[in-house]
Amino acid sequence: MKGHVQDRWWRQKKDENGKLVFNAKGHPVREKTELFGQGERYKVRYYDAEDKE
């Protein structure tokens, strides 16, 4: 079983063309979402990983 964790309070900032914005060190710039400070911060999603070969 595989999965991932979503941070619901922060997201990566995008410019007006829809591309991700990075700082001088090459790290993505993050901005607050509408859910910041409300409810649970993290959302976990599990799914079955079936290898279809």
PDB file with SEQRES, HELIX, SHEET and CRYST1 records, atoms N, CA, C and O in Angstrom:
SEQRES   1 A   53  MET LYS GLY HIS VAL GLN ASP ARG TRP TRP ARG GLN LYS          
SEQRES   2 A   53  LYS ASP GLU ASN GLY LYS LEU VAL PHE ASN ALA LYS GLY          
SEQRES   3 A   53  HIS PRO VAL ARG GLU LYS THR GLU LEU PHE GLY GLN GLY          
SEQRES   4 A   53  GLU ARG TYR LYS VAL ARG TYR TYR ASP ALA GLU ASP LYS          
SEQRES   5 A   53  GLU                                                          
SHEET    1 AA1 2 LYS A   2  ASP A   7  0                                        
SHEET    2 AA1 2 TYR A  42  TYR A  47 -1                                        
SHEET    1 AA2 2 TRP A  10  GLN A  12  0                                        
SHEET    2 AA2 2 ARG A  30  LYS A  32 -1                                        
CRYST1    1.000    1.000    1.000  90.00  90.00  90.00 P 1           1          
ATOM      1  N   MET A   1       0.846  -1.170   0.000  1.00  0.00           N  
ATOM      2  CA  MET A   1       0.000   0.000   0.000  1.00  0.00           C  
ATOM      3  C   MET A   1       0.894   1.236   0.000  1.00  0.00           C  
ATOM      4  O   MET A   1       1.845   1.327   0.776  1.00  0.00           O  
ATOM      5  N   LYS A   2       0.585   2.167  -0.862  1.00  0.00           N  
ATOM      6  CA  LYS A   2       1.332   3.409  -0.956  1.00  0.00           C  
ATOM      7  C   LYS A   2       0.440   4.569  -0.545  1.00  0.00           C  
ATOM      8  O   LYS A   2      -0.768   4.406  -0.378  1.00  0.00           O  
ATOM      9  N   GLY A   3       1.034   5.724  -0.387  1.00  0.00           N  
ATOM     10  CA  GLY A   3       0.262   6.894  -0.032  1.00  0.00           C  
ATOM     11  C   GLY A   3       1.117   8.141  -0.041  1.00  0.00           C  
ATOM     12  O   GLY A   3       2.317   8.088  -0.312  1.00  0.00           O  
ATOM     13  N   HIS A   4       0.495   9.252   0.254  1.00  0.00           N  
ATOM     14  CA  HIS A   4       1.221  10.512   0.378  1.00  0.00           C  
ATOM     15  C   HIS A   4       0.503  11.398   1.391  1.00  0.00           C  
ATOM     16  O   HIS A   4      -0.649  11.154   1.750  1.00  0.00           O  
ATOM     17  N   VAL A   5       1.208  12.429   1.841  1.00  0.00           N  
ATOM     18  CA  VAL A   5       0.670  13.348   2.830  1.00  0.00           C  
ATOM     19  C   VAL A   5       0.546  14.725   2.184  1.00  0.00           C  
ATOM     20  O   VAL A   5       1.487  15.212   1.558  1.00  0.00           O  
ATOM     21  N   GLN A   6      -0.610  15.342   2.339  1.00  0.00           N  
ATOM     22  CA  GLN A   6      -0.864  16.676   1.798  1.00  0.00           C  
ATOM     23  C   GLN A   6      -0.875  17.685   2.939  1.00  0.00           C  
ATOM     24  O   GLN A   6      -1.578  17.489   3.931  1.00  0.00           O  
ATOM     25  N   ASP A   7      -0.105  18.763   2.809  1.00  0.00           N  
ATOM     26  CA  ASP A   7      -0.128  19.855   3.777  1.00  0.00           C  
ATOM     27  C   ASP A   7      -1.225  20.810   3.327  1.00  0.00           C  
ATOM     28  O   ASP A   7      -1.083  21.475   2.301  1.00  0.00           O  
ATOM     29  N   ARG A   8      -2.305  20.884   4.074  1.00  0.00           N  
ATOM     30  CA  ARG A   8      -3.468  21.674   3.673  1.00  0.00           C  
ATOM     31  C   ARG A   8      -3.337  23.149   4.032  1.00  0.00           C  
ATOM     32  O   ARG A   8      -4.158  23.956   3.598  1.00  0.00           O  
ATOM     33  N   TRP A   9      -2.322  23.523   4.816  1.00  0.00           N  
ATOM     34  CA  TRP A   9      -2.162  24.912   5.239  1.00  0.00           C  
ATOM     35  C   TRP A   9      -1.225  25.713   4.338  1.00  0.00           C  
ATOM     36  O   TRP A   9      -1.334  26.937   4.276  1.00  0.00           O  
ATOM     37  N   TRP A  10      -0.318  25.051   3.648  1.00  0.00           N  
ATOM     38  CA  TRP A  10       0.657  25.723   2.789  1.00  0.00           C  
ATOM     39  C   TRP A  10       0.653  25.094   1.402  1.00  0.00           C  
ATOM     40  O   TRP A  10       0.427  23.892   1.264  1.00  0.00           O  
ATOM     41  N   ARG A  11       0.903  25.903   0.374  1.00  0.00           N  
ATOM     42  CA  ARG A  11       1.053  25.397  -0.989  1.00  0.00           C  
ATOM     43  C   ARG A  11       2.195  26.153  -1.656  1.00  0.00           C  
ATOM     44  O   ARG A  11       2.610  27.215  -1.191  1.00  0.00           O  
ATOM     45  N   GLN A  12       2.693  25.595  -2.745  1.00  0.00           N  
ATOM     46  CA  GLN A  12       3.761  26.258  -3.475  1.00  0.00           C  
ATOM     47  C   GLN A  12       3.171  27.408  -4.276  1.00  0.00           C  
ATOM     48  O   GLN A  12       2.126  27.269  -4.912  1.00  0.00           O  
ATOM     49  N   LYS A  13       3.852  28.540  -4.236  1.00  0.00           N  
ATOM     50  CA  LYS A  13       3.384  29.743  -4.927  1.00  0.00           C  
ATOM     51  C   LYS A  13       3.647  29.621  -6.425  1.00  0.00           C  
ATOM     52  O   LYS A  13       4.686  29.114  -6.847  1.00  0.00           O  
ATOM     53  N   LYS A  14       2.683  30.095  -7.223  1.00  0.00           N  
ATOM     54  CA  LYS A  14       2.816  30.110  -8.676  1.00  0.00           C  
ATOM     55  C   LYS A  14       2.733  31.538  -9.182  1.00  0.00           C  
ATOM     56  O   LYS A  14       2.029  32.369  -8.607  1.00  0.00           O  
ATOM     57  N   ASP A  15       3.463  31.826 -10.274  1.00  0.00           N  
ATOM     58  CA  ASP A  15       3.398  33.162 -10.861  1.00  0.00           C  
ATOM     59  C   ASP A  15       2.173  33.284 -11.763  1.00  0.00           C  
ATOM     60  O   ASP A  15       1.363  32.360 -11.838  1.00  0.00           O  
ATOM     61  N   GLU A  16       2.037  34.406 -12.438  1.00  0.00           N  
ATOM     62  CA  GLU A  16       0.851  34.647 -13.263  1.00  0.00           C  
ATOM     63  C   GLU A  16       0.758  33.708 -14.466  1.00  0.00           C  
ATOM     64  O   GLU A  16      -0.313  33.563 -15.055  1.00  0.00           O  
ATOM     65  N   ASN A  17       1.881  33.066 -14.838  1.00  0.00           N  
ATOM     66  CA  ASN A  17       1.876  32.105 -15.946  1.00  0.00           C  
ATOM     67  C   ASN A  17       1.644  30.676 -15.485  1.00  0.00           C  
ATOM     68  O   ASN A  17       1.600  29.760 -16.306  1.00  0.00           O  
ATOM     69  N   GLY A  18       1.496  30.473 -14.173  1.00  0.00           N  
ATOM     70  CA  GLY A  18       1.243  29.145 -13.644  1.00  0.00           C  
ATOM     71  C   GLY A  18       2.494  28.344 -13.320  1.00  0.00           C  
ATOM     72  O   GLY A  18       2.407  27.158 -12.999  1.00  0.00           O  
ATOM     73  N   LYS A  19       3.671  28.989 -13.403  1.00  0.00           N  
ATOM     74  CA  LYS A  19       4.917  28.288 -13.087  1.00  0.00           C  
ATOM     75  C   LYS A  19       5.265  28.505 -11.622  1.00  0.00           C  
ATOM     76  O   LYS A  19       4.945  29.545 -11.047  1.00  0.00           O  
ATOM     77  N   LEU A  20       5.928  27.505 -11.015  1.00  0.00           N  
ATOM     78  CA  LEU A  20       6.324  27.589  -9.614  1.00  0.00           C  
ATOM     79  C   LEU A  20       7.382  28.674  -9.413  1.00  0.00           C  
ATOM     80  O   LEU A  20       8.231  28.891 -10.278  1.00  0.00           O  
ATOM     81  N   VAL A  21       7.324  29.354  -8.262  1.00  0.00           N  
ATOM     82  CA  VAL A  21       8.270  30.415  -7.919  1.00  0.00           C  
ATOM     83  C   VAL A  21       9.301  29.832  -6.967  1.00  0.00           C  
ATOM     84  O   VAL A  21       8.942  29.143  -6.012  1.00  0.00           O  
ATOM     85  N   PHE A  22      10.608  30.106  -7.224  1.00  0.00           N  
ATOM     86  CA  PHE A  22      11.700  29.633  -6.385  1.00  0.00           C  
ATOM     87  C   PHE A  22      12.485  30.820  -5.857  1.00  0.00           C  
ATOM     88  O   PHE A  22      12.583  31.856  -6.514  1.00  0.00           O  
ATOM     89  N   ASN A  23      13.057  30.658  -4.634  1.00  0.00           N  
ATOM     90  CA  ASN A  23      13.866  31.727  -4.058  1.00  0.00           C  
ATOM     91  C   ASN A  23      15.297  31.626  -4.590  1.00  0.00           C  
ATOM     92  O   ASN A  23      15.582  30.802  -5.459  1.00  0.00           O  
ATOM     93  N   ALA A  24      16.197  32.466  -4.066  1.00  0.00           N  
ATOM     94  CA  ALA A  24      17.575  32.517  -4.555  1.00  0.00           C  
ATOM     95  C   ALA A  24      18.330  31.212  -4.320  1.00  0.00           C  
ATOM     96  O   ALA A  24      19.261  30.898  -5.062  1.00  0.00           O  
ATOM     97  N   LYS A  25      17.946  30.451  -3.303  1.00  0.00           N  
ATOM     98  CA  LYS A  25      18.611  29.181  -3.010  1.00  0.00           C  
ATOM     99  C   LYS A  25      18.023  28.021  -3.796  1.00  0.00           C  
ATOM    100  O   LYS A  25      18.496  26.891  -3.673  1.00  0.00           O  
ATOM    101  N   GLY A  26      17.009  28.277  -4.592  1.00  0.00           N  
ATOM    102  CA  GLY A  26      16.396  27.233  -5.398  1.00  0.00           C  
ATOM    103  C   GLY A  26      15.283  26.477  -4.703  1.00  0.00           C  
ATOM    104  O   GLY A  26      14.812  25.458  -5.209  1.00  0.00           O  
ATOM    105  N   HIS A  27      14.856  26.966  -3.541  1.00  0.00           N  
ATOM    106  CA  HIS A  27      13.766  26.323  -2.808  1.00  0.00           C  
ATOM    107  C   HIS A  27      12.439  26.944  -3.226  1.00  0.00           C  
ATOM    108  O   HIS A  27      12.385  28.141  -3.507  1.00  0.00           O  
ATOM    109  N   PRO A  28      11.372  26.156  -3.273  1.00  0.00           N  
ATOM    110  CA  PRO A  28      10.076  26.709  -3.667  1.00  0.00           C  
ATOM    111  C   PRO A  28       9.533  27.682  -2.613  1.00  0.00           C  
ATOM    112  O   PRO A  28       9.665  27.447  -1.412  1.00  0.00           O  
ATOM    113  N   VAL A  29       8.933  28.756  -3.072  1.00  0.00           N  
ATOM    114  CA  VAL A  29       8.299  29.738  -2.193  1.00  0.00           C  
ATOM    115  C   VAL A  29       6.914  29.214  -1.851  1.00  0.00           C  
ATOM    116  O   VAL A  29       6.188  28.756  -2.733  1.00  0.00           O  
ATOM    117  N   ARG A  30       6.541  29.278  -0.577  1.00  0.00           N  
ATOM    118  CA  ARG A  30       5.242  28.760  -0.148  1.00  0.00           C  
ATOM    119  C   ARG A  30       4.344  29.905   0.289  1.00  0.00           C  
ATOM    120  O   ARG A  30       4.819  30.928   0.783  1.00  0.00           O  
ATOM    121  N   GLU A  31       3.037  29.723   0.103  1.00  0.00           N  
ATOM    122  CA  GLU A  31       2.055  30.706   0.525  1.00  0.00           C  
ATOM    123  C   GLU A  31       0.955  30.002   1.310  1.00  0.00           C  
ATOM    124  O   GLU A  31       0.732  28.802   1.150  1.00  0.00           O  
ATOM    125  N   LYS A  32       0.268  30.767   2.162  1.00  0.00           N  
ATOM    126  CA  LYS A  32      -0.810  30.213   2.976  1.00  0.00           C  
ATOM    127  C   LYS A  32      -2.026  29.918   2.105  1.00  0.00           C  
ATOM    128  O   LYS A  32      -2.284  30.612   1.122  1.00  0.00           O  
ATOM    129  N   THR A  33      -2.774  28.871   2.484  1.00  0.00           N  
ATOM    130  CA  THR A  33      -4.026  28.553   1.801  1.00  0.00           C  
ATOM    131  C   THR A  33      -5.186  29.162   2.584  1.00  0.00           C  
ATOM    132  O   THR A  33      -4.989  29.753   3.646  1.00  0.00           O  
ATOM    133  N   GLU A  34      -6.378  29.013   2.058  1.00  0.00           N  
ATOM    134  CA  GLU A  34      -7.572  29.514   2.728  1.00  0.00           C  
ATOM    135  C   GLU A  34      -7.854  28.739   4.009  1.00  0.00           C  
ATOM    136  O   GLU A  34      -8.552  29.242   4.889  1.00  0.00           O  
ATOM    137  N   LEU A  35      -7.323  27.522   4.131  1.00  0.00           N  
ATOM    138  CA  LEU A  35      -7.556  26.666   5.294  1.00  0.00           C  
ATOM    139  C   LEU A  35      -6.541  26.896   6.412  1.00  0.00           C  
ATOM    140  O   LEU A  35      -6.589  26.201   7.427  1.00  0.00           O  
ATOM    141  N   PHE A  36      -5.623  27.852   6.253  1.00  0.00           N  
ATOM    142  CA  PHE A  36      -4.562  28.065   7.239  1.00  0.00           C  
ATOM    143  C   PHE A  36      -5.151  28.312   8.628  1.00  0.00           C  
ATOM    144  O   PHE A  36      -5.972  29.211   8.808  1.00  0.00           O  
ATOM    145  N   GLY A  37      -4.733  27.516   9.597  1.00  0.00           N  
ATOM    146  CA  GLY A  37      -5.165  27.667  10.984  1.00  0.00           C  
ATOM    147  C   GLY A  37      -6.504  27.057  11.310  1.00  0.00           C  
ATOM    148  O   GLY A  37      -6.969  27.165  12.444  1.00  0.00           O  
ATOM    149  N   GLN A  38      -7.137  26.418  10.348  1.00  0.00           N  
ATOM    150  CA  GLN A  38      -8.464  25.833  10.578  1.00  0.00           C  
ATOM    151  C   GLN A  38      -8.396  24.329  10.355  1.00  0.00           C  
ATOM    152  O   GLN A  38      -7.834  23.868   9.362  1.00  0.00           O  
ATOM    153  N   GLY A  39      -8.955  23.586  11.260  1.00  0.00           N  
ATOM    154  CA  GLY A  39      -9.028  22.139  11.099  1.00  0.00           C  
ATOM    155  C   GLY A  39      -7.675  21.467  11.171  1.00  0.00           C  
ATOM    156  O   GLY A  39      -6.699  22.044  11.649  1.00  0.00           O  
ATOM    157  N   GLU A  40      -7.633  20.244  10.689  1.00  0.00           N  
ATOM    158  CA  GLU A  40      -6.404  19.476  10.717  1.00  0.00           C  
ATOM    159  C   GLU A  40      -5.497  19.908   9.572  1.00  0.00           C  
ATOM    160  O   GLU A  40      -5.954  20.180   8.462  1.00  0.00           O  
ATOM    161  N   ARG A  41      -4.189  19.966   9.870  1.00  0.00           N  
ATOM    162  CA  ARG A  41      -3.245  20.470   8.892  1.00  0.00           C  
ATOM    163  C   ARG A  41      -2.952  19.466   7.785  1.00  0.00           C  
ATOM    164  O   ARG A  41      -2.922  19.831   6.610  1.00  0.00           O  
ATOM    165  N   TYR A  42      -2.739  18.216   8.145  1.00  0.00           N  
ATOM    166  CA  TYR A  42      -2.306  17.220   7.172  1.00  0.00           C  
ATOM    167  C   TYR A  42      -3.443  16.293   6.779  1.00  0.00           C  
ATOM    168  O   TYR A  42      -4.306  15.957   7.591  1.00  0.00           O  
ATOM    169  N   LYS A  43      -3.424  15.889   5.521  1.00  0.00           N  
ATOM    170  CA  LYS A  43      -4.396  14.938   5.000  1.00  0.00           C  
ATOM    171  C   LYS A  43      -3.596  13.787   4.385  1.00  0.00           C  
ATOM    172  O   LYS A  43      -2.729  14.007   3.540  1.00  0.00           O  
ATOM    173  N   VAL A  44      -3.895  12.562   4.817  1.00  0.00           N  
ATOM    174  CA  VAL A  44      -3.179  11.387   4.328  1.00  0.00           C  
ATOM    175  C   VAL A  44      -4.071  10.622   3.365  1.00  0.00           C  
ATOM    176  O   VAL A  44      -5.257  10.424   3.626  1.00  0.00           O  
ATOM    177  N   ARG A  45      -3.492  10.194   2.253  1.00  0.00           N  
ATOM    178  CA  ARG A  45      -4.238   9.424   1.263  1.00  0.00           C  
ATOM    179  C   ARG A  45      -3.482   8.136   0.993  1.00  0.00           C  
ATOM    180  O   ARG A  45      -2.312   8.157   0.611  1.00  0.00           O  
ATOM    181  N   TYR A  46      -4.152   7.028   1.191  1.00  0.00           N  
ATOM    182  CA  TYR A  46      -3.596   5.720   0.918  1.00  0.00           C  
ATOM    183  C   TYR A  46      -4.252   5.154  -0.330  1.00  0.00           C  
ATOM    184  O   TYR A  46      -5.426   5.415  -0.592  1.00  0.00           O  
ATOM    185  N   TYR A  47      -3.507   4.388  -1.090  1.00  0.00           N  
ATOM    186  CA  TYR A  47      -4.074   3.735  -2.250  1.00  0.00           C  
ATOM    187  C   TYR A  47      -3.306   2.443  -2.536  1.00  0.00           C  
ATOM    188  O   TYR A  47      -2.135   2.315  -2.176  1.00  0.00           O  
ATOM    189  N   ASP A  48      -3.965   1.502  -3.178  1.00  0.00           N  
ATOM    190  CA  ASP A  48      -3.327   0.240  -3.556  1.00  0.00           C  
ATOM    191  C   ASP A  48      -2.432   0.475  -4.749  1.00  0.00           C  
ATOM    192  O   ASP A  48      -2.813   1.128  -5.720  1.00  0.00           O  
ATOM    193  N   ALA A  49      -1.234  -0.071  -4.658  1.00  0.00           N  
ATOM    194  CA  ALA A  49      -0.275   0.063  -5.768  1.00  0.00           C  
ATOM    195  C   ALA A  49      -0.157  -1.292  -6.455  1.00  0.00           C  
ATOM    196  O   ALA A  49       0.623  -2.152  -6.047  1.00  0.00           O  
ATOM    197  N   GLU A  50      -0.937  -1.453  -7.486  1.00  0.00           N  
ATOM    198  CA  GLU A  50      -0.892  -2.692  -8.264  1.00  0.00           C  
ATOM    199  C   GLU A  50      -0.020  -2.472  -9.472  1.00  0.00           C  
ATOM    200  O   GLU A  50      -0.297  -1.609 -10.305  1.00  0.00           O  
ATOM    201  N   ASP A  51       1.044  -3.261  -9.565  1.00  0.00           N  
ATOM    202  CA  ASP A  51       1.929  -3.164 -10.711  1.00  0.00           C  
ATOM    203  C   ASP A  51       1.291  -3.863 -11.894  1.00  0.00           C  
ATOM    204  O   ASP A  51       1.095  -5.078 -11.867  1.00  0.00           O  
ATOM    205  N   LYS A  52       0.972  -3.126 -12.909  1.00  0.00           N  
ATOM    206  CA  LYS A  52       0.346  -3.687 -14.110  1.00  0.00           C  
ATOM    207  C   LYS A  52       1.399  -3.787 -15.197  1.00  0.00           C  
ATOM    208  O   LYS A  52       1.657  -2.834 -15.931  1.00  0.00           O  
ATOM    209  N   GLU A  53       1.998  -4.960 -15.281  1.00  0.00           N  
ATOM    210  CA  GLU A  53       3.073  -5.152 -16.267  1.00  0.00           C  
ATOM    211  C   GLU A  53       2.611  -6.017 -17.407  1.00  0.00           C  
ATOM    212  O   GLU A  53       3.381  -6.285 -18.330  1.00  0.00           O  
TER     213      GLU A  53                                                      
END                                                                             
